[in-house]
Amino acid sequence: MKVNLSVIIPVYKEERRITRCIEDSLLFFRNNPTIQKFELLFVADVSGDKTIAIIQSYLAKNKEIHLVVNETRLQKGGSVQKGMLAANYDLLLYYDADLSTPLYEINETLALIQNYDIVIGSRGMPGAHVEKRYFKIFLSKCFSFLKWLTLGINLYDTQCGFKMFRRSTLIIFEKQLLQSSCFDVELIYIAQKHGFTVKEKPVTWIDSDMSNFNTVHIVLSFFGELAKIRMNGWKRKYNVL
């Protein structure tokens, strides 16, 4: 069965790798026999580099590419949320512009989403192949324990930038309150509260040497963000009205 797929790609300071992301994505989806229609929706925070200009150069000759430029800095979480709510098709996928998770992982994900509401890439599951700095692996394991302790989320990995959703789950993006890098945790927490099924899938993941993120700063901020999610849950901010 062929599917229609919306792909959301948040971008910020990606001028060194955005061309590869665009070219590889177009090649993959145009030649994928399981995909009938697709769109690549880039949601960009203004960064002062050439990222937006490079994407704009593809728009005229590639009808599948769309660009949304945020008027204010939304960060990754806000950009993904905006893209998801603007998407047109029944299946929605977001991945990072660095393509740390190879595009071939999409094929198995498309098969799994037929039986689940959400499929998330996992770097912590048995079967995952991860090229990652040991310090980041240690931090990831610590964070997984904290998520279980504070929110009851018992998953190997919620932070991998590779997730697919059915359109019926869009309420979780409507309820999303965080824009920071902890937004993935909030999405899973909301999804579980609404009874959506979440399937983890082991993936290949190659750590990018050109990461735009300060790992230590992000990890430290996660403590406060987990507390926010827990408090929002207590206040019933994620519930259906």
Sequence and secondary structure as in RCSB ss.txt:
>XXXX:A:sequence
MKVNLSVIIPVYKEERRITRCIEDSLLFFRNNPTIQKFELLFVADVSGDKTIAIIQSYLAKNKEIHLVVNETRLQ
KGGSVQKGMLAANYDLLLYYDADLSTPLYEINETLALIQNYDIVIGSRGMPGAHVEKRYFKIFLSKCFSFLKWLT
LGINLYDTQCGFKMFRRSTLIIFEKQLLQSSCFDVELIYIAQKHGFTVKEKPVTWIDSDMSNFNTVHIVLSFFGE
LAKIRMNGWKRKYNVL
>XXXX:A:secstr
  EEEEEEEEESS TTTHHHHHHHHHHHHHT TTEEEEEEEEEE   SSSHHHHHHHHHTT TTEEEEE SS  H
HHHHHHHHHHH  SSEEEEE TT  S TTHHHHHHHHTTT SEEEEESSSTT EEE  HHHHHHHHHHHHHHHHH
H    S S  SEEEEEGGGTHHHHH    STTHHHHHHHHHHHTT  EEEEE EEE  TT    HHHHHHHHHHH
HHHHHHHHHTTTTS  
